[in-house]
Amino acid sequence: MNKKLSLLIAVVLFSLPSFGQKVPGWKGVVSTCKQAFCKKAPFNRARILEAKQINATLKKRVQQSKRKVYANTALNNLPKWAFLSEFPIQRFQDWPNELSAQLYQEQPWLLEASLQAQQNYFIALQNRLLKTVVAQRKQLQADLARNAQRLAAKQEFFWPTPTAGQAASIVGKKVKYVFVGEEHAKPLVQKEISSFIRALQEENPDRQIVYLTEFLPKDRSIFKFINKLREHKTPALEGYYQLFKDVLLAEVPMYGLEAISVMEKAPVSIHEVPVAAAQRVSNMWGSLVGVYLRNKAWLKTIEAYRKQYPQALFVIHAGMGHTDYNAPFSLARHFAPEETFVLFVAQNIPNFVDRWCPGILDGRKMTGWKDKDLARLAGFDVQIIVK
């Protein structure tokens, strides 16, 4: 028995890679054995960790990640740097059974864990992203303050009307992606966007325009969806129905970006907020993780349509939180600066320039920057305020 054991050890040791002059300790032998014998078998968390271990690990990560957020920014100071939907999440309501499979396609090992563990994975990721976003916004505030005089001096001035036509006229010929960030459910905003698309067609008579939007489903018939808007339209949705109708009449190819599962299922997230805050409930898809996952999926869709329309000018219409040059996981930042143009259309929502450099925009109906570095610092090339 001892001879067999000695022989086995000798075979193992002589089959290991050379260590040079250094004689390894037992830990070194174990480490090298793992390298030598595990190359053909990828590491599988589900085989190594049992459900209890996964649950305990993710529970710990939630607490650790939250502590890291508050180490640099106290909860009471967080509203200065983050929106409610970006705050740390305490818990969820109405988490559909199929949601985990949708969220965690790249983490199949997580599906072996409990429902609470699956939610904790989301919460810990939200906290880690929040820590990064807060640091970025603190840097943005400093950058805006340092460049305030340049922003004011190089600001472009426009005639009060027609705003849409003026915005379309300064979209450069090298631009491939026009990102239109809107304030949601404001019929005057959607009307202005419709005017902008028509003006863009007039400015580019020899170039095809393709319209892609957050407000239509990617994996369903857009015509059925538009008909539903017509049947059940409310004042808040009237603008979208008219916009989609105008795009169809203009013979512009139109496609949805949003997964139908996102449009139909919006689990509620309960956020940790200061005592003085009146609201702590949000749509999970508006959280940092939700926006990250949606933007990631939208980019794949945009890239797929780019193969279908290699020379077209894409108009990508979504909320400002997706299109702003300074938004977390910005769609516009994914592409080269010379290929992008960001237009904001809103009634009431202030941007970061308004927030941290008051007085520069001075309530102008239309403003912007032709200097691309300043536009990316401000978050947009042109902004239109409709009343």
Residue pairs with C-beta under 8 A, 6 or more apart in sequence:
12 33
13 29
15 36
16 29
16 32
16 33
16 36
17 32
17 35
17 36
19 28
19 32
24 32
44 109
45 54
45 109
46 108
46 109
46 112
49 57
49 109
51 112
51 113
51 114
51 117
54 109
54 110
54 112
54 113
54 117
55 113
55 114
55 116
55 117
55 120
58 113
58 117
58 120
58 121
58 124
59 116
59 117
59 120
61 120
61 121
61 124
62 120
62 123
62 124
62 127
64 124
65 123
65 124
65 127
65 128
65 131
66 88
66 127
66 272
68 127
68 128
68 131
69 78
69 88
69 127
69 130
69 131
69 134
72 131
72 134
72 135
73 81
73 134
75 272
75 273
75 274
76 274
78 87
78 134
78 274
79 274
79 277
81 133
81 134
81 137
81 138
82 130
82 133
82 134
82 137
84 271
84 273
84 277
84 279
84 280
84 282
85 269
85 271
85 282
85 283
85 286
85 287
85 288
86 126
86 130
86 133
86 287
86 288
86 328
87 130
87 271
87 272
87 273
87 280
88 123
88 126
88 127
88 130
88 271
88 272
89 122
89 123
89 126
89 269
89 270
89 271
89 272
89 287
90 270
90 271
90 272
91 119
91 269
91 270
92 119
92 122
92 267
92 268
92 269
92 270
92 284
93 267
93 268
93 269
93 270
94 267
94 268
95 115
95 119
95 267
96 265
96 267
98 261
99 265
99 267
100 110
100 111
100 115
100 118
101 111
102 261
103 118
103 122
103 293
104 110
104 111
104 118
104 121
107 121
110 117
110 118
110 121
111 118
122 289
125 289
126 287
126 288
126 289
129 288
129 289
129 292
129 328
130 288
133 288
133 328
136 326
136 328
137 352
140 326
140 352
140 356
140 377
141 352
141 356
143 377
144 151
144 352
144 353
144 356
144 357
144 377
144 378
145 356
145 357
147 374
147 377
148 357
148 360
150 374
151 353
151 357
151 360
151 369
151 374
151 377
151 378
152 360
154 369
154 370
154 371
154 374
155 360
155 361
155 367
155 368
155 369
156 170
156 367
156 368
156 369
156 370
156 382
157 364
157 367
158 166
158 365
158 366
158 367
158 368
159 166
160 365
160 366
162 195
162 199
163 192
163 365
163 366
163 384
163 386
164 192
164 195
164 196
164 198
164 199
164 384
165 195
165 199
165 202
166 366
167 196
167 199
167 343
167 366
167 368
167 382
167 384
168 196
168 199
168 200
168 202
168 203
169 199
169 203
170 368
170 370
170 381
170 382
171 178
171 200
171 203
171 313
171 341
172 338
172 341
174 338
174 339
175 313
175 338
175 339
175 340
175 341
176 313
176 314
176 335
176 339
176 340
177 302
177 314
177 316
177 332
177 335
177 339
177 340
177 341
178 200
178 313
178 314
178 315
178 316
178 340
178 341
178 342
178 343
179 316
179 318
179 323
179 331
179 332
179 340
179 341
179 342
179 343
180 193
180 196
180 315
180 316
180 317
180 318
180 323
180 343
180 345
181 318
181 319
181 320
181 321
181 322
181 323
181 324
181 342
181 343
181 344
181 345
181 380
182 189
182 190
182 193
182 317
182 318
182 319
182 320
182 344
182 345
182 346
183 189
183 320
183 345
183 346
183 347
183 348
183 349
184 319
185 236
185 237
185 239
186 239
186 346
186 347
186 386
187 235
187 236
187 238
187 239
187 242
188 239
188 347
188 386
188 387
189 239
189 345
189 346
189 347
189 386
190 239
190 240
190 242
190 243
191 239
191 242
191 243
191 386
192 345
192 384
192 386
193 243
193 317
193 345
194 242
194 243
194 246
194 247
196 343
196 345
197 209
197 211
197 246
197 247
197 250
197 252
197 315
198 246
198 250
200 209
200 313
200 315
201 209
201 250
201 252
204 313
207 311
207 312
207 313
208 253
208 309
208 311
208 312
208 313
209 252
209 312
209 313
209 315
210 252
210 253
210 255
210 305
210 309
210 312
210 313
210 314
210 315
211 247
211 252
211 253
211 254
211 255
211 314
211 315
211 317
212 254
212 255
212 256
212 257
212 301
212 302
212 305
212 314
212 315
212 316
212 317
213 254
213 255
213 256
213 257
213 316
213 317
213 318
214 257
214 258
214 298
214 317
214 318
214 319
214 322
215 240
215 256
215 258
215 317
215 318
216 222
216 225
216 226
216 244
216 254
216 255
216 256
216 257
216 258
217 225
217 256
217 258
217 259
217 260
217 263
218 255
218 256
218 257
218 258
218 259
218 260
218 301
219 259
219 260
220 256
220 260
222 244
222 254
222 255
222 256
225 256
226 241
226 244
226 245
226 248
229 237
229 240
229 241
229 244
230 241
233 241
244 254
247 254
248 254
252 315
253 309
253 312
255 301
255 305
257 298
257 301
257 302
257 316
257 318
258 294
258 298
259 294
259 297
262 285
262 294
266 283
266 284
266 285
267 283
267 284
268 281
268 282
268 283
268 284
269 281
269 282
269 283
269 284
269 287
270 280
270 281
271 280
271 281
271 282
272 280
273 279
273 280
283 290
284 290
285 291
285 294
286 321
288 328
291 321
291 322
291 327
291 328
291 329
292 328
292 329
294 322
295 322
295 329
295 330
295 331
296 329
298 318
298 322
298 331
299 331
299 334
302 314
302 316
302 331
305 314
306 314
316 323
316 331
318 331
320 327
320 344
320 346
320 349
320 351
321 327
321 328
322 330
322 331
323 330
323 331
323 332
323 342
324 330
324 332
324 342
324 344
324 351
324 379
324 380
325 332
325 333
325 342
325 375
325 376
325 377
325 378
325 379
325 380
326 352
326 376
326 377
326 379
327 379
332 340
332 342
337 372
337 376
338 372
341 381
341 382
342 375
342 379
342 380
342 381
342 382
343 380
343 381
343 382
343 383
343 384
344 351
344 379
344 380
344 382
344 383
344 384
345 383
345 384
345 386
346 383
346 384
346 385
346 386
347 385
347 386
347 387
351 378
351 379
351 380
351 383
352 378
352 379
353 360
353 361
353 378
353 379
354 360
354 361
361 367
361 383
363 385
364 385
365 384
365 385
365 387
366 382
366 383
366 384
366 385
367 382
367 383
368 375
368 380
368 381
368 382
368 383
369 375
369 378
369 381
370 381
372 381
375 381
